[in-house]
Amino acid sequence: IEFLWVWWFEYDGTRLVQWRGRRLDSLRFPPLATQGAFRFVDPRDMLRGCHIIPAFTKGKHHLDGVNISSCAHDGKDWTCYHINQFADRDMLMQYHWGLGVGHVYSH
C-alpha cells in the first residue's frame, strides 16, 4: 500500500493580501499537537505541485535547529512560507477563474 504522510500547512491570515498589494499569500505549519495537523493521503489524490518559498526575513521556527519531533523533522523549518503564484504563467493563471491553461468554462 502506497501512501503519503503529510504535515499540512495552514493559511497565515494575519494580513489582507490583494492582487493590487503585490504581496504573496503566506502559510505556516500548525503546532505539532494540533488536531489534524498530520494525515495520511493516497498518492492518487495528489493533483499538482506548488512553489513555496521560505519567508527568510521571518526567521527559523526553532532558532537552535533542534527537532521537537523526530518524525516531523521540524528543526529546520521556517516560521512562515510564501506561495509563489508567479513561478510561471500557467501557475499564475490557475489563480484566476476561467483563465487556467486547458480549462474551459461556460458563462
C-alpha positions in Angstrom: 0.0 0.0 0.0 1.4 3.4 -1.0 0.6 6.5 1.0 1.9 9.9 1.9 2.2 11.1 5.5 1.6 14.8 5.3 2.1 17.7 7.8 -0.4 20.2 6.4 0.2 23.9 6.1 -2.3 26.4 7.5 -3.1 29.7 5.9 -1.5 32.6 7.7 -4.3 35.2 7.5 -2.6 37.8 9.7 -2.7 40.4 6.9 -5.1 41.0 4.0 -3.5 40.0 0.6 -4.9 41.6 -2.5 -3.8 41.5 -6.1 -3.1 45.2 -6.1 -1.0 44.9 -3.0 1.7 42.9 -4.8 2.2 40.6 -1.8 2.3 36.8 -1.7 -0.1 34.8 0.5 1.6 33.1 3.4 1.5 29.7 5.0 2.8 28.2 8.2 2.9 24.8 9.9 0.3 24.4 12.6 1.6 23.3 16.1 2.5 19.6 16.2 -0.2 18.8 18.7 -3.0 20.4 16.6 -5.8 18.0 15.7 -5.5 17.1 12.0 -2.0 18.6 11.6 -0.8 15.3 10.2 -2.8 13.0 7.9 -2.3 10.1 5.5 -3.0 10.8 1.8 -3.5 8.4 -1.1 -0.9 9.4 -3.7 -3.6 9.2 -6.4 -5.3 12.2 -4.7 -2.3 14.5 -5.4 -3.3 16.8 -8.2 -0.4 19.2 -8.8 2.5 20.8 -7.2 3.1 24.3 -5.9 6.0 26.6 -5.4 6.5 27.5 -1.7 9.3 29.9 -0.6 10.6 30.2 2.9 10.0 33.7 4.3 13.7 34.2 5.2 13.1 37.6 6.9 10.7 35.9 9.5 13.5 33.5 10.6 13.6 29.9 11.6 10.8 28.3 13.7 13.4 26.8 16.1 16.4 29.0 16.5 18.6 26.2 17.9 17.7 23.9 15.0 16.7 21.0 17.3 13.7 18.8 16.3 10.7 18.6 18.6 9.6 15.6 16.6 11.9 13.0 15.1 9.1 12.0 12.7 8.3 15.5 11.5 12.0 16.7 11.2 10.8 20.2 12.2 14.2 21.5 13.4 15.0 23.2 10.1 11.5 24.7 9.4 11.0 28.3 8.8 8.4 30.4 10.7 6.4 31.3 7.6 6.4 30.4 3.8 5.1 32.4 0.8 3.0 30.9 -2.0 4.8 31.8 -5.2 1.9 32.1 -7.6 4.3 33.8 -10.1 6.6 30.8 -10.7 5.4 30.7 -14.4 2.4 31.9 -16.4 0.5 28.7 -16.1 0.7 28.7 -12.3 -0.3 32.4 -12.2 -3.3 31.9 -14.3 -4.7 29.0 -12.2 -5.5 31.6 -9.5 -7.7 33.5 -11.9 -11.1 31.8 -12.6 -11.6 31.0 -16.2 -8.0 31.7 -17.3 -6.3 28.4 -16.4 -4.5 26.6 -19.2 -6.7 24.0 -20.8 -9.7 25.0 -18.7 -12.9 25.7 -20.4 -15.7 27.4 -18.5 -19.2 28.2 -19.6 -20.6 31.6 -18.8 
